[in-house]
């Protein structure tokens, strides 16, 4: 599904977009002061996109990828099918143009089309612009649960 407004085109990514996707993921990591934690490769992105392990909506302006909403299907044992938004970024130069809303709408449309009952993502507690954006969309910011992770393989 492709959406467009003015010069912005929202489209579904494929493995040929892996370099641009990883570049934006790195930009997000820099913003979140965690650049050194990005250890994956373009090849991992290519394979994961090709195999349908991850999905991504892209925002393009003049053939340049300026934003992404990268997500995957998962399951809530309490609710059912869920889409998890892993990374969401609009490149700094392109913020404030409505591109984030377009990407989020495309992501939510995909979840609805798949019959998901829930979409979920994280936001870092100091990212006030993002928190405000999500709250303006009607999202609920939960603060009760803590993140837990355990690395099983170092890359």
C-alpha positions as CSV (number, residue, x, y, z in Angstrom):
1,X,0.0,0.0,0.0
2,X,1.4,3.4,-1.0
3,X,0.1,6.7,0.4
4,X,1.2,10.1,-0.7
5,X,0.7,13.7,0.4
6,X,2.4,16.6,-1.4
7,X,5.8,15.2,-2.1
8,X,5.8,12.6,0.6
9,X,5.3,9.0,-0.4
10,X,4.6,6.3,2.2
11,X,5.4,2.8,1.0
12,X,6.3,-0.7,2.2
13,X,10.0,-1.5,2.4
14,X,11.7,-4.4,0.9
15,X,15.2,-5.8,1.2
16,X,16.6,-3.2,-1.2
17,X,15.8,-0.5,1.4
18,X,18.0,-2.1,4.1
19,X,20.9,0.4,3.9
20,X,18.5,3.4,4.3
21,X,16.6,1.7,7.1
22,X,19.7,0.9,9.1
23,X,21.0,4.4,8.5
24,X,17.8,5.8,10.1
25,X,18.0,3.3,12.9
26,X,21.5,4.6,13.6
27,X,20.2,8.2,13.5
28,X,17.6,7.2,16.1
29,X,20.3,5.6,18.3
30,X,22.4,8.8,18.2
31,X,19.4,10.8,19.3
32,X,18.8,8.3,22.1
33,X,22.5,8.5,23.1
34,X,23.0,4.8,22.4
35,X,24.8,4.8,19.0
36,X,27.3,2.2,20.2
37,X,24.6,-0.3,20.9
38,X,23.6,-0.7,17.2
39,X,25.6,-3.9,16.3
40,X,23.4,-5.4,13.6
41,X,24.2,-5.4,9.9
42,X,22.6,-4.5,6.6
43,X,22.6,-8.2,5.7
44,X,20.5,-9.0,8.8
45,X,18.0,-6.3,7.8
46,X,17.9,-7.6,4.2
47,X,17.3,-11.2,5.3
48,X,14.7,-10.3,7.9
49,X,12.7,-8.1,5.4
50,X,12.9,-10.8,2.7
51,X,11.7,-13.5,5.1
52,X,8.9,-11.4,6.6
53,X,10.3,-11.4,10.1
54,X,10.2,-7.6,10.1
55,X,8.1,-5.1,8.2
56,X,8.7,-1.4,7.5
57,X,6.8,1.5,6.2
58,X,9.0,4.2,4.6
59,X,8.5,7.9,4.0
60,X,10.1,9.2,0.8
61,X,10.6,12.7,-0.5
62,X,12.2,13.1,-3.9
63,X,13.3,9.4,-3.8
64,X,15.1,9.9,-0.4
65,X,14.0,7.8,2.5
66,X,13.4,10.3,5.4
67,X,11.4,8.2,7.9
68,X,10.6,4.7,9.0
69,X,8.1,2.7,11.0
70,X,9.7,-0.7,11.5
71,X,7.5,-3.4,13.1
72,X,6.7,-7.0,13.5
73,X,3.8,-9.3,14.4
74,X,3.7,-10.7,17.9
75,X,1.1,-12.1,20.3
76,X,-0.4,-10.8,23.5
77,X,-1.6,-13.7,25.6
78,X,-4.2,-11.4,27.2
79,X,-5.4,-9.7,24.0
80,X,-4.4,-11.7,20.8
81,X,-2.6,-10.6,17.7
82,X,-0.4,-7.5,18.3
83,X,1.9,-5.4,16.1
84,X,5.0,-4.2,17.8
85,X,6.6,-0.9,16.6
86,X,10.3,-1.5,17.1
87,X,11.7,1.7,15.6
88,X,10.0,4.9,14.5
89,X,11.9,7.9,13.3
90,X,11.6,10.8,10.9
91,X,15.0,12.3,10.1
92,X,15.5,15.6,12.0
93,X,15.5,17.8,8.9
94,X,12.0,16.5,8.0
95,X,10.2,16.7,11.3
96,X,7.2,18.9,11.8
97,X,5.9,18.2,8.3
98,X,3.3,15.6,9.2
99,X,5.4,12.7,8.1
100,X,5.4,11.0,11.5
101,X,1.6,11.0,11.5
102,X,1.6,9.6,8.0
103,X,3.9,6.8,9.0
104,X,2.0,6.0,12.2
105,X,-1.3,5.9,10.2
106,X,0.2,3.5,7.7
107,X,1.5,1.3,10.5
108,X,-1.8,1.3,12.3
109,X,-3.6,0.6,9.0
110,X,-1.5,-2.5,8.5
111,X,-2.2,-3.7,12.0
112,X,-6.0,-3.2,11.4
113,X,-5.8,-5.0,8.0
114,X,-4.2,-8.0,9.8
115,X,-6.9,-8.0,12.4
116,X,-4.5,-7.1,15.2
117,X,-6.2,-6.0,18.4
118,X,-3.3,-4.0,19.8
119,X,-0.3,-2.0,18.7
120,X,2.5,-1.4,21.1
121,X,5.8,0.4,21.3
122,X,8.2,2.1,23.7
123,X,9.2,5.7,24.2
124,X,12.2,6.8,26.3
125,X,11.1,8.8,29.3
126,X,13.0,12.0,28.5
127,X,11.7,12.3,24.9
128,X,9.0,14.8,25.5
129,X,8.2,15.6,21.8
130,X,7.6,11.9,21.1
131,X,5.5,11.5,24.3
132,X,3.4,14.5,23.3
133,X,3.0,13.2,19.7
134,X,1.8,9.8,21.0
135,X,-0.6,11.3,23.6
136,X,-2.0,13.6,20.9
137,X,-2.7,10.4,18.8
138,X,-4.7,9.0,21.7
139,X,-2.0,6.4,22.8
140,X,-1.7,5.4,26.5
141,X,1.8,5.7,28.1
142,X,2.1,2.9,30.6
143,X,4.6,3.4,33.4
144,X,3.9,0.3,35.6
145,X,6.0,-2.3,33.7
146,X,9.8,-2.4,33.5
147,X,11.7,-3.5,30.4
148,X,13.6,-6.8,30.8
149,X,16.1,-8.2,28.4
150,X,18.8,-10.8,28.2
151,X,21.3,-11.0,25.3
152,X,21.8,-14.6,24.2
153,X,24.3,-13.8,21.4
154,X,26.7,-11.0,21.0
155,X,27.2,-9.6,17.5
